[in-house]
Amino acid sequence: MVTPFGLVAACESKTVEPGTSTLWASIKVEPRGKALETERAPLAVTLVIDTSGSMQGEPLEHVLKSCEIVADLLNERDQLAVVTFSFTAGVRCGLTTMDPTGRERLRTSLHGVRADGSTNMHAGIEVAAGVLMTAPTGLRRVMVVLSDGQPNVGFQSPGDLAAYVRGLKLAVSTLGFGLHHDENVLDAVATASRTFSS
């Protein structure tokens, strides 16, 4: 039987003291064997960035770096947008073709992003869904929420956010940032879109 993927983990330390502790690791998943698709479908991706006060410092710095990495991974067949949210949400950069000019435009749009205010994840997802509705035909629509998962404005519970995402009929993924990100909220949002096949 062929192993479908390989797993490489790099831990922060080589040895771990006995007892209960927290260990951080970087994990890389490498697919093996024949791909399900002969060619990846072109994408329309909206990155939904949490810019609330709790994201101040390293969490937001890591989010912004992640946005640049995504831009570099995409190509001229793809489009990328950025939506930010705190108390309210807004479009930082509309869907932009990821050629060299588009990448520079997206990077420029990230300048001056600051963390402040409350966390209205619902508003961010709502605005991002609207952006994706404008994507050209033939592009696979994807939303990625980058947050610490601590909403305190709008829909706040995992159940309410999941129900809202389920109704969008969009592929939604989440990435948690910060040492105290709420896995329950982020997992609920990401899991809710699994019933939809883009």
N, C-alpha and C positions, 0 to 999 in steps of 0.2 A: 504494500500500500504506500502510495506517494504522500509524503508530508506536505500539506497545503501551504504552510508558511514556516519561516524560521523566526526565532525570537532571540534578540541580543539585548542584554541588560547591563548597564554600566552604573554601579552603585557609587555613592559618595565616599564610601570608605571600604577598605578591604576586609577589615575585621569588625565584628559587632560584639560588644560586651554582653554577658548574660543578663537576662531580665527584660523588662518591658521598655521599649524605646521606639523612636520614630526614625525610619531610614528612607532617604530620598534616592530615587533611581531614575535614570533615563532609559526608556525601553523603545527599541526599534523593531518593527514587524516587517519582515521581508517576504513578499509572496513568491511562491515557487510553482513551477508547472505552467500549463497553458492558461492564458488569460481568458476570462469569460467573454470579453469583447476583443475583436481583432484590432480595434482602434478606439481610444477613449472618445466619448461624445464631447463636443464643445460645451463649455459651461458658462452660465450666468451666475456668478457668485456674489452674494451680499454679505459682507462682514459686519456684524452688529456689535459695536464696542461699548462696553460699560465704562462711562466716564464719571461715575458717581464718586463721592468723597472717599468711600472705602477702598477705591482702586488707586489711591494716591501712592506715588513712589514706584517700587519695583513692579507691582502687578501691572500698572498701566504701561510702564516701560517695556515689559515683556510682551504685552498685547500689541503695541505699536511695532515692535520688531517682528512679531508673528505676521502682521499684515504685510510687511515688506517681503517676508519669506514666501507668503502665498502669491504675491504679485510676481515674484521671480519664477515660481513653479508653473505659472500659467503662460500661455502663448497667444499669438495674434488671433487664434480661433476663439478665444475666450474673452468674456467681459467681467469686470470686477467693480463693485461699488462698496462704499463705506457709509454706514449709518452709526451715529453716536447717540447714546441715551444717558440721561441722568434723571432729573425731574420730568423733563419732556424729551422728545427725540427729534432728530433732524438728519437730513442727508448731507454728509460731509463731501462725498464725491459720488456722482451718479454712475450708472453703468458705463464703463470705459474699456475699450479694446486694449488688451495687454500686449501692445507693441512697445518699443522703447519710449515713444512719446507718451503713451498711456501710463506706463509705469512711473515716469517722472511726474506726471500730473497727479497720480495717486499719492506718491510720496510727498509732494508739495501740500496736498490736502491734509496730511497728517501733522504738519507743522502747527504748533500752537495748541494742540489738544491738551487740555488740562482736566484733572479730576476734581469735581466739586458737586455738591448737591445730593439729592435723594436718588433712589434707584427705581426707575419705572421700566422694568424689563418688558412688560406688556407693550408699552408704547414703542420701544425699539423694534420689537418683533413685528408690530403692526406696520410701522413705516417701511421696514425692510421688505415685507410682503408686497406693499404697494410698488416699491422699486422693481421687484422681480416680475410683477405683472407687465412691466414695460419691456421686458426682454424680447429680442427678436425670436421668431418661430425657429425651432430647430436647436435651440440651446437648452441644455438641461439646467433647470433652476434649482439653486442650492443656497441655503442660508446657514451661516455659522455664527453662533452667539458666543462672544468672548467676555466672560464675566466672573465675578466671585459668587454669583448666584444668591444674592441677598436682597431681593426686591422688597421695597417698603412703600411703594406707590402703585396704584392700579392693581391688576391681579397679582397676588402675592403668594398664594399657596401653590404647592406642586400640582395639586389636582386641578385648580382653576387655570393655571398656565398650560397644563397638558391638554385640557379640553379646548382651549383657544387654538393651540397649535394644531390639534387634530382636525379642526374645522378648516384650516388653511389649505390643506392638501398640497403641502410643499415638503421637500426634503429639508429637515432642520437638524443641524448638529450643534453640540455645545463643547466649549473648552473652558475648564476651570482655572482661574488665576488667583494667586494669593494663598497663604498658608491656611486660611480659614474659610475657603470657598465651600459653599453648601452643595454637596454632591446630590442630595435628594432633589433639589430644585432643578439642577442641570440635567440630571438623569431623566427626570419626568418630562422635561421639554424635548430632549433628544429622542426618548423612547416613543413619545406620542406620535411622531411622524413616521414610525416604521410601518404603520398600516397603509401608508401611501406609497405607491410606486411611481416615481417620476418617469 
